[in-house]
Amino acid sequence: MTTQHTVRLTVGQAIVRFLAQQRVERDGITAPFFGGAFGIFGHGNVAGIGQALLQYREEFPYHQGRNEQGLVHAAIGYAKAKNRLGALAVTTSIGPGAANMITGAGTATSNRLPVLLLPSDYFATRRTGYVLQQIEDPTSPANSTNDAFRAVSRFWDRVSRPEQLSEALLGAMRVLTSPADTGAATVAVPQDVQAEAYDFPVEFFRERVWYVPRARADLAALHRAADAVRQARRPLIIAGGGVIYSEATEALESFVEATGIPVGVTQAGKASLRWDHPLNVGALGASGSKYANQLAAQADLIIGIGTRYTDFTSASNTLFQDPDVRFLNLNVQEFDAYKEGALAVIGDARESLRELGELLGEWRVPEDHRRQAIELADEWRHEVDRIVAPDPAAETLPQAVAIGIVNTFTKADDVVINAAGSMPGDLHRVWRPGGPLGYGIEYGYSCMGYEIAAGVGAKLADRDREVFTFIGDGTYLMLSAELLTSVQEGLKQIVILVDNKGYGSIEALSKTVGSQGFGCRFLYRDQATGQFSDRTLDIDFAQNAASYGATVYTATTADELRDALAAAVAGEETAVIYTVVDAQGRFGGSGAWWEVPVPQVAEIDSSNEARGVYDDHRATQRLYV
């Protein structure tokens, strides 16, 4: 009889020991999967996982933070910078500490990015009765705050006994390292279980390598795909984030040059083809350009590569107007591959592109289609040059000009980060990324408050890359505290804090749907009328940022912004550049629609007028089946 060797540890200690031994390998390159943990300690984890992080702090780094949602956002920024081949764990107390992570979990899962969440939970024994920070459910004592994570996690488990830990953590690792299923993995750990000792098998703590596969597509599906491409006269590729995550950028460029098929890019796929490639027609969809969208509207075959077809990409299913348009999707995720009634090729993007290219042989698009795409791409690049050029006559710096100026200070490996407001749209249109990992825009969830925290995570993932973080005044007020984390960790992050005196993006949207920008400006209330006045709130953002310990610069002109950027780039610390931009300084249009419901009946003229426009656009909406 063989005796299994064991080691006596608490569950919290076993979690940290296990995480420290996880490795990931793709294409023969092996690296540690976890870069450590973020955590805020409180009721539930302070003497459980918290004690374990103290005990193993030399082999598993711990990072402090200010807000649990911010910690998850930092972990997402880290995972994105690691191209999903690395992750961070996040531990919190029970109740409100755990609930604060739910938004972050949704952000991770929507963006298909791996984060491990370790929220504390009630006492598994229930010997104490109901405890502080526990939700009391009269229909089921088994329910807690952590059950709310089920809807926003790709994996969920509750470890009520030490014996369950191996199944929970191995299940979480399967999801975290899966190209198809990755997202937030939540393992809830009751506080008494965290501190409970158990004789764990030594084998559980061996170095374990998780191999990230390059799943090959079905050969018959590839042949069907090749036939569909050969029949097309006006094909268009939509390059999504899957191109970057599978490191398929070179394969995409080779495929495009061999076939002549033009490429439009989503937010996640913005850097999948170099911005100056002759057949890169740029941003596509509601936040795209009219040039790319013109090709999309007339395309007879849409080839979606690593995209999940959000409503921004499809312009709420109004973008693709050829009556006989067909869809061909290359995606590692079966769920995404079948969207829009597509012919599905399920497999790794890089390998699928290579194999499809081999089947196509010498086939190329008709020359008139290729020539039109090149002309439109060239027109768009000239338009970008015009948009970002400073206007000496402008009283306030337009947002796109500010973005263009920042872009001139970036190097090939630098990264730009943003998430919400009007800036993602402007960045999607005009930013020129230097490399595949240089565009860190979160637009799967468009989560306000993501930006600064994600910059912390991106910098922890690679301290040699410059991180430029754009954030608007509205989202800054929601979650600015991770500036202190950036300072605490000694990270150099350059934050461009853009003040447009309110929720400028939603104000513009509000006006287009007839709601007159109501509730979108930061205005004092008129005590006499009880309504908002015309007087803008006076907020000293520069002083607020300085109070966190950041080096702060103020820039109101193009020249001042350049000077501030030069100083920030030369420095070694977290810097904030505060600038005021024109809140309504929009430019051009995408030529595409985004559905935002408008009241069918109203007593406000602007709402009724907007409803007429809405009905006209909705009449062009299609279900692609």
C-alpha positions as CSV (number, residue, x, y, z in Angstrom):
1,M,0.0,0.0,0.0
2,T,1.4,3.4,-1.0
3,T,1.2,6.2,1.5
4,Q,0.6,9.6,-0.1
5,H,2.8,12.4,1.2
6,T,1.0,15.3,2.7
7,V,1.7,18.8,4.1
8,R,-0.5,20.4,6.7
9,L,-1.6,23.9,5.7
10,T,-4.6,26.1,6.1
11,V,-6.8,26.5,3.1
12,G,-5.6,30.1,2.7
13,Q,-2.0,29.0,2.7
14,A,-2.8,26.2,0.3
15,I,-4.3,28.6,-2.1
16,V,-1.3,30.9,-2.2
17,R,1.1,27.9,-2.4
18,F,-0.9,26.5,-5.3
19,L,-1.1,29.8,-7.2
20,A,2.7,30.3,-6.9
21,Q,3.4,27.1,-8.8
22,Q,1.2,27.6,-11.8
23,R,2.9,28.1,-15.2
24,V,1.6,28.7,-18.7
25,E,3.1,27.6,-22.0
26,R,2.3,28.5,-25.6
27,D,4.5,27.9,-28.6
28,G,7.2,26.5,-26.4
29,I,7.5,29.6,-24.2
30,T,6.9,29.0,-20.5
31,A,6.3,31.6,-17.8
32,P,4.7,32.0,-14.4
33,F,1.0,32.5,-14.8
34,F,0.3,34.6,-11.7
35,G,2.1,37.9,-11.1
36,G,0.9,37.9,-7.5
37,A,-2.3,39.2,-5.8
38,F,-4.1,42.4,-5.0
39,G,-6.1,42.5,-1.8
40,I,-7.9,44.6,0.7
41,F,-8.2,42.8,4.0
42,G,-11.2,42.9,6.3
43,H,-13.7,40.7,8.0
44,G,-13.2,37.3,6.4
45,N,-9.7,37.3,4.8
46,V,-7.5,39.3,7.2
47,A,-6.3,36.1,9.1
48,G,-7.0,33.7,6.3
49,I,-5.7,34.4,2.8
50,G,-4.2,37.6,4.3
51,Q,-2.1,35.6,6.7
52,A,-1.0,33.3,3.8
53,L,0.1,36.2,1.7
54,L,2.1,37.5,4.6
55,Q,3.7,34.1,5.1
56,Y,4.6,33.6,1.4
57,R,5.3,37.2,0.5
58,E,8.8,36.4,-0.8
59,E,7.5,34.0,-3.5
60,F,4.1,35.5,-4.2
61,P,4.0,39.3,-4.4
62,Y,1.2,41.2,-2.7
63,H,-0.1,44.6,-3.9
64,Q,-2.3,46.9,-1.8
65,G,-5.1,48.9,-3.3
66,R,-7.8,51.4,-2.4
67,N,-11.1,50.0,-3.9
68,E,-12.0,46.4,-4.7
69,Q,-13.4,47.3,-8.1
70,G,-10.2,49.1,-8.9
71,L,-8.2,46.1,-7.9
72,V,-10.1,43.9,-10.4
73,H,-9.5,46.6,-13.1
74,A,-5.8,46.5,-12.3
75,A,-5.8,42.8,-12.7
76,I,-7.6,43.2,-16.1
77,G,-5.0,45.7,-17.2
78,Y,-2.3,43.2,-16.2
79,A,-3.9,40.3,-18.1
80,K,-4.4,42.4,-21.2
81,A,-0.8,43.6,-21.2
82,K,0.3,39.9,-20.8
83,N,-1.9,39.0,-23.8
84,R,-4.0,36.7,-21.6
85,L,-0.9,34.6,-20.7
86,G,-0.7,36.0,-17.2
87,A,-3.1,37.0,-14.5
88,L,-3.5,38.4,-11.0
89,A,-5.6,37.2,-8.1
90,V,-7.8,39.5,-6.0
91,T,-8.9,38.8,-2.5
92,T,-11.5,40.7,-0.4
93,S,-13.5,40.5,2.7
94,I,-17.1,39.3,2.7
95,G,-20.2,41.3,1.9
96,P,-19.5,44.8,0.6
97,G,-15.8,44.1,-0.1
98,A,-16.8,41.2,-2.3
99,A,-19.8,43.0,-3.9
100,N,-17.4,45.8,-5.0
101,M,-15.7,43.3,-7.3
102,I,-18.8,42.4,-9.2
103,T,-18.5,45.2,-11.7
104,G,-14.9,44.3,-12.3
105,A,-15.9,40.7,-12.9
106,G,-18.3,41.8,-15.5
107,T,-15.6,43.9,-17.2
108,A,-13.2,40.9,-17.3
109,T,-15.7,38.4,-18.6
110,S,-17.1,40.8,-21.2
111,N,-13.6,41.4,-22.5
112,R,-12.6,37.7,-22.3
113,L,-9.7,38.5,-20.0
114,P,-8.6,36.2,-17.1
115,V,-8.8,37.3,-13.5
116,L,-9.0,35.1,-10.3
117,L,-11.4,36.5,-7.7
118,L,-11.2,35.2,-4.1
119,P,-14.0,36.8,-2.2
120,S,-14.5,35.8,1.4
121,D,-17.8,34.2,2.5
122,Y,-19.9,33.5,5.6
123,F,-18.9,30.8,8.1
124,A,-19.4,27.4,6.5
125,T,-20.2,25.9,9.9
126,R,-22.9,28.5,10.6
127,R,-22.1,28.1,14.3
128,T,-21.9,31.8,14.8
129,G,-25.4,32.5,13.3
130,Y,-25.7,35.3,10.8
131,V,-22.6,37.4,10.8
132,L,-21.5,41.0,10.0
133,Q,-21.6,41.9,6.3
134,Q,-23.7,38.8,5.4
135,I,-26.8,39.1,3.3
136,E,-29.7,37.3,5.0
137,D,-31.8,35.4,2.5
138,P,-35.0,34.0,4.2
139,T,-35.5,31.6,1.3
140,S,-32.1,30.0,1.4
141,P,-29.4,30.3,4.1
142,A,-26.9,29.0,1.5
143,N,-27.1,32.2,-0.5
144,S,-24.6,35.1,0.0
145,T,-23.3,38.1,-1.8
146,N,-21.0,35.9,-3.7
147,D,-23.8,34.1,-5.5
148,A,-24.2,37.4,-7.4
149,F,-20.9,36.6,-9.1
150,R,-22.5,33.7,-11.0
151,A,-23.9,35.9,-13.8
152,V,-20.6,37.7,-14.4
153,S,-18.1,34.8,-14.0
154,R,-16.9,32.2,-16.5
155,F,-16.3,29.9,-13.5
156,W,-17.8,29.9,-10.1
157,D,-17.4,27.7,-7.0
158,R,-17.7,27.9,-3.2
159,V,-15.2,26.0,-1.2
160,S,-17.1,24.8,1.9
161,R,-14.6,22.1,2.9
162,P,-10.8,21.8,2.4
163,E,-11.3,18.7,0.4
164,Q,-13.1,20.8,-2.3
165,L,-10.1,23.2,-2.9
166,S,-8.3,21.1,-5.5
167,E,-11.4,20.7,-7.7
168,A,-12.2,24.5,-7.4
169,L,-8.7,25.8,-8.2
170,L,-8.0,23.3,-11.0
171,G,-11.4,24.2,-12.5
172,A,-10.6,27.9,-12.2
173,M,-7.2,27.4,-13.9
174,R,-8.8,25.5,-16.8
175,V,-11.0,28.5,-17.5
176,L,-8.3,31.1,-16.9
177,T,-5.9,29.6,-19.4
178,S,-8.6,28.7,-22.0
179,P,-8.5,30.7,-25.2
180,A,-12.2,30.1,-25.6
181,D,-13.7,30.2,-22.1
182,T,-11.5,32.7,-20.3
183,G,-12.9,35.5,-18.1
184,A,-13.5,36.0,-14.4
185,A,-13.0,32.9,-12.3
186,T,-14.6,33.3,-8.8
187,V,-13.8,31.0,-6.0
188,A,-15.7,32.0,-2.8
189,V,-14.0,30.9,0.4
190,P,-15.9,31.0,3.7
191,Q,-13.8,32.7,6.4
192,D,-13.6,29.8,8.8
193,V,-12.5,27.5,5.9
194,Q,-9.7,29.9,5.0
195,A,-8.2,29.3,8.4
196,E,-8.9,25.6,8.7
197,A,-5.9,23.2,8.5
198,Y,-5.9,20.1,6.3
199,D,-3.4,17.5,5.2
200,F,-3.1,18.4,1.5
201,P,-1.3,16.1,-0.9
202,V,2.2,17.3,-1.7
203,E,1.5,16.6,-5.4
204,F,-1.1,19.4,-5.3
205,F,1.7,21.9,-5.0
206,R,4.0,20.7,-7.7
207,E,4.9,23.0,-10.5
208,R,2.1,22.7,-13.0
209,V,2.3,23.8,-16.6
210,W,-1.0,24.7,-18.4
211,Y,-0.5,24.4,-22.2
212,V,-2.5,27.0,-24.2
213,P,-3.5,25.1,-27.3
214,R,-3.7,26.3,-30.9
215,A,-6.9,24.4,-31.8
216,R,-7.0,23.5,-35.4
217,A,-10.2,24.1,-37.4
218,D,-12.2,21.3,-39.0
219,L,-10.8,20.7,-42.5
220,A,-14.2,20.5,-44.1
221,A,-15.1,23.9,-42.5
222,L,-12.0,25.4,-44.0
223,H,-12.8,24.1,-47.4
224,R,-16.3,25.6,-47.1
225,A,-14.7,28.9,-46.0
226,A,-12.4,28.9,-49.0
227,D,-15.3,28.3,-51.4
228,A,-17.2,31.2,-49.8
229,V,-14.2,33.5,-50.2
230,R,-13.7,32.5,-53.9
231,Q,-17.4,33.4,-54.6
232,A,-17.1,36.8,-53.1
233,R,-16.6,40.0,-55.1
234,R,-16.5,42.5,-52.3
235,P,-15.2,40.8,-49.2
236,L,-14.2,42.7,-46.0
237,I,-12.3,41.4,-43.0
238,I,-13.4,42.5,-39.5
239,A,-10.3,42.0,-37.3
240,G,-11.2,41.7,-33.6
241,G,-9.3,41.1,-30.4
242,G,-8.9,37.4,-31.1
243,V,-6.3,38.3,-33.8
244,I,-4.1,39.9,-31.1
245,Y,-4.7,37.4,-28.4
246,S,-3.7,34.5,-30.7
247,E,-0.7,36.5,-31.9
248,A,-2.0,36.3,-35.4
249,T,-1.0,39.8,-36.6
250,E,1.7,38.6,-38.9
251,A,-0.6,35.9,-40.3
252,L,-3.3,38.5,-40.9
253,E,-0.9,40.8,-42.8
254,S,0.3,37.9,-44.9
255,F,-3.3,36.8,-45.7
256,V,-4.3,40.3,-46.6
257,E,-1.3,40.9,-48.9
258,A,-1.9,37.5,-50.6
259,T,-5.6,38.0,-51.2
260,G,-6.0,41.8,-51.3
261,I,-9.0,41.7,-48.9
262,P,-9.3,45.0,-47.0
263,V,-9.5,45.1,-43.2
264,G,-11.7,47.1,-40.8
265,V,-10.8,46.9,-37.1
266,T,-12.9,46.8,-33.9
267,Q,-11.9,48.4,-30.7
268,A,-10.3,45.2,-29.4
269,G,-8.7,44.6,-32.8
270,K,-7.5,48.1,-33.4
271,A,-3.8,47.1,-33.5
272,S,-4.2,43.8,-35.4
273,L,-2.9,45.3,-38.6
274,R,-0.4,48.2,-38.7
275,W,-2.3,51.4,-39.0
276,D,-0.5,52.5,-42.2
277,H,-1.0,49.3,-44.1
278,P,-2.5,50.1,-47.5
279,L,-5.5,47.8,-46.9
280,N,-6.2,48.8,-43.4
281,V,-9.3,51.0,-43.8
282,G,-9.4,51.7,-40.1
283,A,-12.0,51.8,-37.4
284,L,-15.3,50.2,-38.3
285,G,-18.8,50.5,-36.9
286,A,-20.6,53.1,-34.8
287,S,-17.3,54.4,-33.5
288,G,-15.6,54.0,-36.8
289,S,-15.1,56.0,-39.9
290,K,-17.3,56.5,-42.9
291,Y,-14.5,55.1,-45.1
292,A,-14.4,51.7,-43.5
293,N,-18.2,51.7,-43.1
294,Q,-18.7,52.4,-46.8
295,L,-16.9,49.1,-47.6
296,A,-18.9,47.3,-44.9
297,A,-22.2,48.5,-46.3
298,Q,-21.4,47.2,-49.8
299,A,-19.6,44.0,-48.8
300,D,-21.0,40.7,-50.0
301,L,-18.9,38.7,-47.6
302,I,-17.9,39.7,-44.0
303,I,-15.0,37.7,-42.7
304,G,-15.0,38.1,-38.9
305,I,-11.8,37.1,-37.3
306,G,-11.7,36.9,-33.5
307,T,-14.7,39.3,-33.1
308,R,-17.8,39.0,-31.1
309,Y,-20.0,41.4,-33.1
310,T,-21.0,44.0,-30.5
311,D,-23.7,46.5,-31.4
312,F,-21.0,49.1,-31.9
313,T,-19.2,46.9,-34.5
314,S,-22.4,46.0,-36.4
315,A,-24.0,49.5,-35.9
316,S,-26.8,47.7,-34.2
317,N,-27.2,45.4,-37.2
318,T,-27.6,48.2,-39.7
319,L,-24.1,48.3,-41.1
320,F,-24.1,45.4,-43.6
321,Q,-26.6,46.4,-46.3
322,D,-25.9,44.2,-49.2
323,P,-29.2,42.2,-49.5
324,D,-27.2,38.9,-50.1
325,V,-24.4,39.5,-47.6
326,R,-23.0,36.4,-46.0
327,F,-20.8,36.0,-42.9
328,L,-17.7,33.8,-42.4
329,N,-16.4,33.8,-38.9
330,L,-13.0,32.5,-37.7
331,N,-13.1,32.2,-33.9
332,V,-11.8,29.9,-31.2
333,Q,-15.1,30.4,-29.3
334,E,-18.0,28.4,-30.8
335,F,-20.5,30.9,-29.4
336,D,-19.0,33.8,-31.2
337,A,-18.2,31.9,-34.4
338,Y,-21.9,31.3,-35.2
339,K,-23.0,34.9,-34.6
340,E,-24.8,36.6,-37.5
341,G,-25.8,33.2,-38.9
342,A,-22.3,32.8,-40.1
343,L,-20.4,29.9,-41.7
344,A,-18.2,29.0,-38.7
345,V,-14.6,28.1,-38.7
346,I,-13.8,27.2,-35.0
347,G,-10.1,27.3,-34.2
348,D,-7.1,29.4,-33.4
349,A,-7.0,32.6,-35.5
350,R,-3.4,32.3,-36.5
351,E,-3.5,28.7,-37.6
352,S,-6.9,29.2,-39.3
353,L,-5.7,32.1,-41.3
354,R,-2.6,30.2,-42.4
355,E,-4.6,27.2,-43.4
356,L,-7.3,29.2,-45.2
357,G,-4.6,31.1,-47.1
358,E,-3.1,27.8,-48.3
359,L,-6.4,26.6,-49.5
360,L,-7.0,29.8,-51.4
361,G,-3.7,29.5,-53.2
362,E,-3.3,32.3,-55.9
363,W,-6.9,33.6,-55.5
364,R,-7.2,37.4,-55.2
365,V,-10.1,39.9,-54.9
366,P,-11.2,41.7,-58.0
367,E,-8.8,44.5,-58.7
368,D,-11.4,47.2,-58.6
369,H,-12.4,46.2,-55.1
370,R,-8.8,46.2,-53.9
371,R,-8.2,49.6,-55.6
372,Q,-11.3,51.2,-54.0
373,A,-10.2,49.9,-50.5
374,I,-6.7,51.4,-50.9
375,E,-8.1,54.7,-52.0
376,L,-10.5,54.8,-49.0
377,A,-7.8,53.9,-46.6
378,D,-5.5,56.6,-48.0
379,E,-8.3,59.2,-47.7
380,W,-8.9,58.2,-44.1
381,R,-5.3,58.6,-43.2
382,H,-5.3,62.1,-44.7
383,E,-8.5,62.8,-42.8
384,V,-6.8,61.7,-39.5
385,D,-3.9,64.1,-40.2
386,R,-6.4,66.9,-40.6
387,I,-8.4,66.0,-37.5
388,V,-5.4,65.9,-35.1
389,A,-3.8,69.1,-36.5
390,P,-4.0,72.0,-34.0
391,D,-6.1,75.0,-35.0
392,P,-4.4,78.2,-33.7
393,A,-7.8,79.9,-33.8
394,A,-9.5,77.4,-31.5
395,E,-10.2,78.9,-28.0
396,T,-10.3,75.5,-26.3
397,L,-8.2,72.4,-27.3
398,P,-10.4,69.9,-29.2
399,Q,-10.2,66.4,-27.7
400,A,-9.0,64.8,-30.9
401,V,-6.1,67.3,-31.2
402,A,-5.1,66.5,-27.6
403,I,-5.1,62.8,-28.5
404,G,-3.0,63.4,-31.6
405,I,-0.4,65.4,-29.6
406,V,-0.1,62.6,-27.0
407,N,0.3,60.1,-29.9
408,T,3.4,61.9,-31.1
409,F,5.1,61.2,-27.8
410,T,4.5,57.4,-27.9
411,K,7.1,54.8,-28.9
412,A,6.5,51.5,-30.7
413,D,6.0,49.5,-27.5
414,D,4.0,52.1,-25.5
415,V,0.4,51.5,-24.6
416,V,-2.6,53.8,-24.4
417,I,-5.4,53.0,-21.9
418,N,-9.0,54.3,-21.8
419,A,-12.5,52.9,-21.3
420,A,-15.5,55.2,-21.3
421,G,-17.0,58.4,-22.6
422,S,-16.3,59.9,-26.0
423,M,-12.6,59.2,-25.9
424,P,-12.8,55.5,-26.9
425,G,-14.5,56.6,-30.1
426,D,-12.0,59.3,-30.8
427,L,-9.1,56.9,-30.0
428,H,-10.7,54.2,-32.2
429,R,-10.7,56.6,-35.1
430,V,-7.4,58.5,-34.8
431,W,-4.9,56.7,-32.5
432,R,-2.0,55.2,-34.3
433,P,-0.8,52.2,-32.2
434,G,2.8,51.2,-32.4
435,G,2.3,47.5,-31.9
436,P,-0.2,44.7,-31.2
437,L,-0.3,45.3,-27.4
438,G,-0.2,49.1,-27.7
439,Y,-3.9,49.8,-27.7
440,G,-5.4,49.0,-24.3
441,I,-8.9,50.4,-24.7
442,E,-11.6,48.6,-22.7
443,Y,-14.8,48.7,-24.7
444,G,-16.4,45.4,-24.0
445,Y,-18.0,46.7,-20.9
446,S,-17.1,50.4,-21.3
447,C,-16.6,50.6,-17.5
448,M,-16.1,54.0,-16.0
449,G,-13.4,54.0,-13.4
450,Y,-11.3,51.4,-15.2
451,E,-8.6,53.6,-16.6
452,I,-6.1,54.5,-13.8
453,A,-6.4,51.1,-12.1
454,A,-5.8,49.4,-15.5
455,G,-2.7,51.6,-16.0
456,V,-1.4,50.2,-12.7
457,G,-1.9,46.7,-13.9
458,A,-0.3,47.3,-17.3
459,K,2.7,48.8,-15.7
460,L,3.1,46.0,-13.2
461,A,3.0,43.6,-16.2
462,D,5.8,45.5,-18.0
463,R,7.7,48.3,-16.3
464,D,9.7,49.1,-19.4
465,R,6.7,50.2,-21.4
466,E,5.4,53.8,-21.2
467,V,1.7,53.8,-20.2
468,F,-0.4,56.8,-21.3
469,T,-3.8,56.7,-19.6
470,F,-6.7,59.0,-20.8
471,I,-9.5,59.6,-18.4
472,G,-12.4,62.0,-18.4
473,D,-13.5,64.2,-15.4
474,G,-16.6,62.1,-14.9
475,T,-14.9,58.8,-14.7
476,Y,-12.0,60.3,-12.7
477,L,-14.5,61.3,-10.0
478,M,-15.9,57.8,-9.8
479,L,-12.6,56.0,-9.2
480,S,-9.4,58.1,-8.9
481,A,-8.0,56.5,-5.8
482,E,-5.8,54.0,-7.6
483,L,-3.5,57.0,-8.4
484,L,-2.3,56.5,-4.8
485,T,-1.6,52.8,-5.6
486,S,0.4,53.9,-8.7
487,V,2.4,56.2,-6.5
488,Q,2.8,53.6,-3.7
489,E,4.1,51.0,-6.1
490,G,6.6,53.5,-7.6
491,L,5.1,53.1,-11.1
492,K,5.5,55.6,-13.9
493,Q,2.1,56.2,-15.4
494,I,1.2,59.3,-17.4
495,V,-2.4,60.2,-16.9
496,I,-4.1,62.7,-19.2
497,L,-7.0,64.0,-17.2
498,V,-9.5,65.6,-19.6
499,D,-12.0,68.0,-18.2
500,N,-15.1,68.7,-20.2
501,K,-17.2,69.9,-17.3
502,G,-19.4,66.8,-17.0
503,Y,-20.4,63.7,-18.7
504,G,-19.6,65.1,-22.1
505,S,-20.1,62.0,-24.1
506,I,-23.5,61.2,-22.7
507,E,-24.5,64.9,-23.1
508,A,-23.8,64.6,-26.9
509,L,-25.8,61.3,-27.1
510,S,-28.6,62.8,-25.0
511,K,-29.0,65.7,-27.4
512,T,-29.1,63.3,-30.4
513,V,-32.0,61.3,-28.8
514,G,-33.9,64.4,-27.8
515,S,-33.1,64.5,-24.0
516,Q,-31.3,67.9,-24.3
517,G,-28.3,66.9,-22.4
518,F,-30.3,66.7,-19.2
519,G,-28.4,65.6,-16.1
520,C,-25.1,65.4,-17.9
521,R,-23.4,68.7,-16.9
522,F,-21.8,69.3,-13.5
523,L,-24.0,72.2,-12.4
524,Y,-25.0,73.8,-9.1
525,R,-28.6,73.6,-8.2
526,D,-30.6,76.8,-8.2
527,Q,-32.1,77.0,-4.7
528,A,-34.8,79.4,-5.9
529,T,-36.1,77.2,-8.7
530,G,-35.1,73.8,-7.4
531,Q,-33.6,73.1,-10.9
532,F,-30.0,72.9,-12.1
533,S,-28.5,76.3,-12.8
534,D,-26.1,77.3,-15.6
535,R,-23.2,77.7,-13.1
536,T,-20.6,74.9,-13.5
537,L,-19.2,73.2,-10.4
538,D,-15.8,74.5,-9.5
539,I,-13.6,71.4,-9.1
540,D,-9.8,71.6,-8.6
541,F,-8.8,68.4,-10.3
542,A,-5.1,69.3,-10.4
543,Q,-5.0,69.8,-6.6
544,N,-6.9,66.6,-6.1
545,A,-4.4,64.6,-8.2
546,A,-1.5,66.3,-6.4
547,S,-3.0,65.2,-3.0
548,Y,-2.4,61.6,-4.0
549,G,1.3,62.3,-4.5
550,A,1.3,62.5,-8.3
551,T,3.3,65.1,-10.2
552,V,0.8,67.4,-11.8
553,Y,1.0,69.6,-14.9
554,T,-1.7,71.9,-16.3
555,A,-2.0,72.4,-20.0
556,T,-4.6,74.6,-21.8
557,T,-3.0,75.0,-25.2
558,A,-1.3,72.6,-27.6
559,D,2.2,74.0,-26.8
560,E,1.5,73.6,-23.0
561,L,0.4,70.1,-23.6
562,R,3.6,69.2,-25.5
563,D,5.7,70.8,-22.8
564,A,3.9,68.8,-20.1
565,L,4.2,65.6,-22.0
566,A,7.9,66.2,-22.5
567,A,8.4,66.7,-18.8
568,A,6.3,63.7,-17.9
569,V,8.1,61.4,-20.3
570,A,11.4,62.5,-19.0
571,G,10.4,61.8,-15.4
572,E,10.2,58.6,-13.5
573,E,7.1,59.0,-11.4
574,T,3.3,58.9,-11.8
575,A,2.3,62.1,-13.5
576,V,-1.1,63.7,-14.2
577,I,-1.6,66.2,-17.0
578,Y,-4.7,68.2,-16.4
579,T,-6.3,69.8,-19.5
580,V,-9.6,71.3,-20.5
581,V,-11.0,70.3,-23.8
582,D,-14.0,71.4,-25.9
583,A,-16.8,69.2,-24.7
584,Q,-18.6,69.4,-28.0
585,G,-15.5,69.4,-30.1
586,R,-16.6,66.4,-32.2
587,F,-15.5,65.7,-35.7
588,G,-17.0,64.2,-38.8
589,G,-19.2,61.1,-38.4
590,S,-19.0,57.4,-38.8
591,G,-22.0,57.2,-41.2
592,A,-23.2,54.4,-38.9
593,W,-26.0,54.2,-36.3
594,W,-26.1,53.0,-32.7
595,E,-29.5,52.1,-31.3
596,V,-30.5,54.0,-28.2
597,P,-34.3,53.7,-27.6
598,V,-36.3,56.9,-27.9
599,P,-39.8,57.3,-26.3
600,Q,-42.7,56.4,-28.6
601,V,-44.8,59.1,-27.0
602,A,-43.6,62.3,-25.3
603,E,-44.6,65.8,-24.4
604,I,-41.2,67.2,-25.4
605,D,-40.7,68.3,-29.0
606,S,-37.1,67.3,-29.1
607,S,-38.0,63.7,-28.0
608,N,-40.7,63.5,-30.7
609,E,-38.3,64.7,-33.4
610,A,-35.7,62.2,-32.3
611,R,-38.2,59.4,-32.4
612,G,-38.8,60.1,-36.1
613,V,-35.0,59.8,-36.8
614,Y,-34.9,56.6,-34.7
615,D,-37.7,55.0,-36.7
616,D,-36.0,55.8,-39.9
617,H,-32.8,54.1,-38.8
618,R,-34.5,51.2,-37.2
619,A,-36.2,50.5,-40.6
620,T,-32.7,49.6,-41.9
621,Q,-32.0,47.1,-39.1
622,R,-31.6,43.4,-40.1
623,L,-31.3,40.1,-38.4
624,Y,-28.6,38.2,-40.2
625,V,-29.9,34.6,-40.1
